[in-house]
């Protein structure tokens, strides 16, 4: 069961992480979907979406999926992130991240994120696995 809506998470992130990338499209049970409108600052030669852009976007999507489950927690932080670049993402289209939590424990969350080009939602361009350290509840 989610404890925060997409709108509530956006407002929370505006306060604690205003420099984040992307907009939340939806949150669900142990999941989140986000979209990033690609601009010049996200591109490498080609023009292709840069690796750092996709890694950072995946990290934000994972954080959003966690927030939907645990509520507003600024100090849930990335403890591990492993990224596999599967194919190039054209800089002519938005990218979409689908984050899914695999395990949500008291102190650790583990999940995966697949990123797709908006022009092809059948073949992921990136696959990320990540874990987050969750602060102790007081």
Secondary structure, 3 states (H helix, E strand, C coil): CCCCCHHHHHHHHHHHCCCCCCEEEEEECCEEEEEECCCHHHEECCCEECHHHHHHHHHHHHHHHHHHHHCCCCCCEEEEEEEEECCCCECCCCEEEEEEEEEECCCEEEEEEEEEECCECCCCCEEEEEEEECCCCC
